[in-house]
């Protein structure tokens, strides 16, 4: 089969499009013919900085497709089912094998590209806002990087939960487009201080929940935008350096800093998290929430797809097709 592989860590140009052996199907696993691949932030980080366990190594978390082989002990899914698959590696390929428990059924009428984008982006947004952040109707949320996958999902979920939604993005154009997803107020972080503007928009109070997938100084500065007993949820670093947070900065307003890693939650609380993501699939399939796809690349252009996503030009998701 064809796959986008790496032999070493580095920039997008380390990705090579090559022939590799088809995956085997161990007990408890399924193999799918891949139809669509969602490129996640974790894929970029793995390519850039996680030493491959062996080479050639196929990176990638998420892929949707049709089950073509089922390992021993598996009754669901069955051959012919359309599913989305999640694993720590292997999505950038024409076929992949994953544990059957790491799959979700794709409803009739939901295309593979949008389905592939659901588990990590929408699952992470849901976990950050409501499990970690305890966001409630009538509260206010600040979503960083609103034009990204997690950000766009979070704007929709927060708005539908009855919250007032503020978001940052790198351009006025992106912020204007985000209004159709439920954005109430936008902040162009390239042109103004998001902390000062958030305080202005909330009459000095600050926000109840902040979802930060950027990290670095953004995480540190976000403390200054929190309301009394507000919660700052950290879920990523977007390729930037880590953050040094001074604990005493949280004390004055009794603020909380929470960390979220969806993969860890899925392993530790499988029934709850798998079911939560299944519910999100239903919301996407019914049109209740929307997956915005910016561009689709062929798998043979994986290096270009990674470079485009890293350029922060995308409005929504970037996907690939074998």
C-alpha positions in Angstrom: 0.0 0.0 0.0 1.0 3.7 -0.3 1.7 5.7 2.8 3.3 9.0 3.9 6.2 7.9 6.2 9.1 9.4 8.1 12.6 8.2 8.8 13.5 11.0 11.1 11.9 14.0 12.8 11.8 17.4 11.2 9.7 19.8 9.1 7.0 18.7 6.6 9.7 17.8 4.0 10.7 14.7 6.0 7.4 13.1 4.9 8.0 10.6 2.0 5.3 9.0 -0.1 6.3 5.3 -0.4 5.1 1.7 -0.8 5.0 -0.1 2.5 3.6 -3.5 3.5 -0.1 -3.8 4.2 -1.0 -3.9 7.9 -1.7 -7.2 9.6 -4.9 -7.6 11.6 -4.2 -8.8 15.2 -6.8 -10.2 17.5 -9.1 -7.5 18.7 -8.4 -5.2 15.8 -9.8 -4.2 12.4 -8.3 -3.1 9.2 -9.9 -0.4 7.1 -9.5 0.9 3.5 -8.9 4.5 4.2 -11.1 7.1 2.5 -10.2 10.3 4.4 -7.5 11.4 6.8 -7.9 14.3 9.2 -4.6 16.0 10.0 -4.4 16.8 13.7 -2.1 19.0 15.7 -0.7 16.0 17.4 0.3 14.6 13.9 2.4 17.7 13.4 4.1 17.4 16.8 4.7 13.7 16.3 6.3 14.3 12.9 8.5 17.1 14.2 9.6 15.8 17.6 8.6 12.2 18.5 11.3 9.8 17.5 9.8 7.0 15.3 9.8 3.7 17.1 10.9 2.1 13.8 11.3 3.2 10.2 9.6 3.7 7.9 7.0 5.1 10.4 3.5 6.1 9.5 2.3 9.1 11.5 -1.3 10.1 12.1 -4.2 9.8 14.6 -7.4 9.8 12.6 -8.8 8.1 9.5 -12.2 7.1 8.2 -12.9 4.3 5.8 -14.5 0.9 5.3 -13.7 -2.2 7.4 -12.1 -4.9 5.2 -10.8 -7.3 7.8 -11.7 -8.2 11.4 -9.5 -9.9 13.9 -10.5 -12.7 16.3 -12.8 -11.9 19.1 -14.5 -8.9 17.3 -18.3 -8.9 16.6 -18.7 -5.2 15.9 -17.8 -3.6 13.6 -18.0 -6.1 10.7 -16.6 -6.1 7.2 -18.3 -3.5 5.1 -19.0 -1.1 8.0 -18.0 2.5 7.6 -16.0 3.7 10.6 -13.7 6.4 12.0 -10.5 5.0 13.5 -8.3 6.6 16.2 -4.8 5.5 17.2 -1.5 7.1 18.0 0.0 6.4 14.5 -0.8 4.9 11.2 -3.5 7.2 9.6 -1.4 8.6 6.8 -1.8 5.5 4.6 -4.2 3.7 2.2 -4.9 1.1 4.9 -4.6 1.0 8.7 -5.2 -1.4 11.6 -6.5 -0.3 14.9 -8.1 -1.8 18.0 -11.8 -2.2 17.4 -12.6 -0.3 20.6 -11.0 2.7 18.9 -13.6 3.0 16.2 -16.9 4.8 15.8 -19.7 4.0 13.3 -20.3 6.6 10.5 -23.9 7.4 9.9 -25.4 7.1 6.5 -25.2 10.5 4.8 -22.1 11.7 6.7 -19.1 11.8 4.3 -15.8 10.3 5.3 -13.9 13.6 5.3 -16.1 15.3 7.9 -16.4 12.1 9.9 -12.7 11.8 10.2 -12.5 15.2 11.8 -14.9 14.6 14.7 -13.3 12.6 17.5 -10.3 14.7 18.4 -11.5 18.2 17.6 -15.1 17.9 18.9 -14.2 15.4 21.7 -11.4 17.7 22.9 -13.7 20.8 22.8 -16.4 19.0 24.7 -14.0 17.7 27.4 -12.4 21.1 27.8 -15.5 23.2 28.1 -17.8 20.9 30.1 -15.8 18.2 31.9 -12.8 20.4 32.8 -14.3 23.9 32.6 -17.8 23.1 33.9 -19.2 25.7 31.5 -22.9 26.5 32.1 -25.6 28.5 30.3 -25.2 32.2 31.0 -21.5 32.1 31.5 -18.8 33.5 29.1 -16.1 31.5 27.4 -12.9 32.7 25.6 -11.8 30.3 22.9 -8.2 30.8 21.6 -7.4 29.9 18.0 -11.1 29.9 17.0 -10.4 29.2 13.3 -8.7 25.9 14.1 -10.4 22.5 14.5 -10.8 22.5 18.3 -11.6 26.2 18.3 -14.3 26.0 15.7 -15.8 23.0 17.5 -15.7 24.8 20.9 -17.4 27.9 19.6 -20.4 25.9 18.4 -20.6 23.7 21.5 -20.3 26.6 23.9 -22.9 28.7 22.0 -25.4 25.9 21.8 -24.9 25.4 25.6 -26.1 28.9 26.2 -22.8 30.6 26.8 -21.5 33.9 25.5 -18.6 33.2 23.2 -15.5 35.3 22.7 -12.7 34.0 20.4 -9.2 35.0 19.2 -7.9 34.6 15.7 -5.2 36.1 13.6 -7.3 38.2 11.2 -10.6 40.2 11.1 -11.7 38.1 8.2 -11.5 34.9 10.1 -13.3 36.4 13.0 -16.1 37.6 10.8 -16.5 34.2 9.3 -16.7 32.6 12.7 -19.9 34.5 13.5 -21.9 32.0 11.5 -20.6 29.3 13.9 -21.9 31.2 17.0 -19.2 33.7 17.8 -20.4 36.7 19.8 -17.2 38.8 20.0 -13.9 38.4 18.2 -10.4 39.6 19.1 -7.7 39.9 16.5 -4.7 38.9 18.7 -2.3 40.3 16.1 -3.7 43.8 16.4 -4.7 44.1 20.1 -4.2 42.6 23.6 -6.6 39.8 24.1 -6.5 40.3 27.8 -7.4 44.0 27.7 -10.1 43.5 25.1 -11.6 40.6 27.0 -11.8 42.8 30.1 -13.5 45.5 28.0 -16.0 43.1 26.5 -17.0 41.8 30.0 -17.1 45.2 31.7 -14.0 44.3 33.6 -15.2 41.0 35.0 -13.3 38.5 32.8 -14.5 35.2 31.5 -15.6 32.0 33.3 -13.8 29.5 31.1 -10.8 29.9 28.7 -9.9 27.1 26.3 -6.2 27.4 25.3 -4.7 25.2 22.6 -1.9 27.6 21.9 0.3 27.5 25.0 3.4 29.5 25.6 2.9 33.1 26.6 -0.8 32.9 25.6 -1.4 30.4 28.4 0.4 32.7 30.9 -1.4 35.8 29.8 -4.8 34.1 29.8 -4.8 34.1 33.6 -5.3 37.9 33.4 -8.6 37.4 31.4 -10.3 35.1 33.9 -13.2 36.1 36.1 -13.3 35.3 39.8 -13.3 31.5 40.2 -12.7 31.2 36.5 -11.1 28.1 34.9 -8.2 28.1 32.4 -8.1 24.8 30.4 -4.8 24.0 28.7 -5.0 21.4 25.9 -2.0 22.0 23.7 1.0 24.1 22.7 0.4 24.4 18.9 4.0 23.7 18.2 5.2 26.4 20.6 7.4 26.2 23.7 5.9 25.2 27.0 4.7 27.7 29.6 5.9 28.7 33.1 2.9 29.6 35.2 3.4 31.2 38.5 1.0 29.5 40.9 0.4 32.7 43.0 -1.1 34.3 39.9 -4.1 32.0 40.3 -4.6 32.8 44.0 -6.0 36.3 44.0 -9.2 35.4 42.2 -9.3 31.7 43.2 -8.8 30.6 39.7 -8.2 27.1 38.5 -5.8 25.7 35.8 -6.8 22.4 34.3 -5.1 20.2 31.8 -6.8 18.0 29.2 -5.5 15.1 27.2 -8.3 13.3 25.4 -6.3 10.2 24.7 -5.6 9.7 28.4 -9.3 10.3 29.2 -10.3 7.7 26.6 -8.0 5.1 28.1 -9.0 5.8 31.7 -12.7 6.5 31.2 -13.4 4.5 28.1 -17.2 4.1 28.4 -17.9 7.7 29.1 -15.5 9.2 26.6 -16.3 6.8 23.8 -20.0 7.4 24.3 -19.5 11.2 24.4 -17.7 11.1 21.1 -20.4 8.9 19.6 -23.0 11.5 20.7 -20.9 14.2 18.9 -21.0 12.1 15.7 -24.8 12.1 15.9 -24.8 15.9 16.3 -22.6 16.3 13.2 -24.6 13.8 11.2 -27.9 15.6 12.0 -26.4 19.0 11.1 -26.6 20.2 14.7 -22.9 21.1 14.5 -20.7 21.6 11.5 -17.3 20.5 10.4 -15.7 23.1 8.2 -13.1 21.7 5.7 -10.7 24.2 4.3 -8.7 22.1 1.9 -8.3 18.5 0.8 -4.9 17.2 -0.4 -4.0 13.9 -1.9 -2.0 11.7 0.4 1.0 11.9 -2.0 1.2 15.6 -1.1 1.3 15.0 2.7 4.3 17.3 3.1 2.4 20.1 1.5 -0.7 19.4 3.6 1.4 19.6 6.8 3.1 22.8 5.7 -0.3 24.4 4.9 -1.7 23.5 8.3 1.4 24.8 10.0 1.2 28.1 8.1 -2.0 28.9 10.1 -3.7 29.9 6.9 -6.4 27.3 7.2 -10.0 28.2 8.3 -11.2 24.9 9.5 -9.8 21.4 8.9 -7.2 20.1 6.5 -7.8 16.5 5.2 -6.1 14.1 2.9 -7.4 11.3 0.6 -5.4 8.3 -0.5 
